[in-house]
């Protein structure tokens, strides 16, 4: 079973913090969708591979909701044709997710999603403070998030995730608590929360250089993360991954496949794929991607994964989750190495070992990068 990821790189406008590959050239959408469908055909599984081939589908971006309804229908028609030629996708796929901007969730668009079998929507709310939304150059308002949730519920979509962001310049703990409370009031099934990252090459990076005195203190960021964990777990959410919280039964199945070492197929410009033995990534240039696909060539690079690299990948993915790393899945050599390096962190209360599963403690979450980097093989 594998997940299918389709990268939709179109955005109506660029947020100041975003470092993902995207474009605002909406006139290229149909050209790109046609290429996506052709890449599907080029990666078409053999007849013996088709049954149960896909477990999840994820449309990420960019902003996938910038595609028109006919373009979505074209994509799903081709997904069905390539991966499930004898039956409709919906009964076979446990989770079909689309990322959306709240202001794209019109009544018509929500109905189309439901008709296509999309059963999970991930929305970038980020904050419920309109001034901070303007600072980020987000094009929606706080009020539109609640309206979007209501419209999705009306068409029967009962698995909604929202993204939150903290660590804004001049943001206080009280500000952050209000954002969390607003998210909880929506009663969504899943919440992802990330500290505002300052990525080189983004407008936010230059803004930070010019306004260095306004950046937030690291101790305040730590307190915000503590507050996030406390409030969401008290509200019944499971903290199943460093940045992700879910109602029972509503973990992101597609994203969990990345953390559980499950193969996935990547389609589109800048999309990544993994088959257990190698990973590949398409060129992050929409024009070059489409022109290459039109010529019958997938414009990608590949990396074959040796045993040590695979071990390192497992450390930096599985340890992000509350389930942790199943040591029985490691070779004897890697298991011995991992336990040897982990002992000092277990003694310090940063890691715990339970039933052959190694995982971060709450204390360890705050130094997770350090712990994981100490366990990898160099």
Secondary structure, DSSP 8 states (H G I E B T S, - for coil): -EEEEEEE-B-SS--TT--S--B--GGGHHHHHHHHHHHHHHT---HHHHTT-EEEEEEEES-GGGS-HHHHHHHHHHHHHHH-TTS-STTT-SEEEEEE-GGG--HHHHHHHHHHT--EEEEEEE-S-HHHHHHHT-SS-HHHHHHHHHHHHHTT---EEEEEEE--TT--HHHHHHHHHHHHHTT-SEEEEEE----TTSHHHHHHHHTGGGS--HHHHHHHHHHHHHHHHHTT-EEEETTEEE-TT---HHHHHHHTT--EEEESTT-EEE-SSEEEEE-S-HHHHHHHHHTT---EEEEE--HHHHHHHHHHHHTTBSS-EEGGGS-HHHHHHHHHHHHHHHHTTSEEEETTEEEE-HHHHTTHHHHHHHHS--
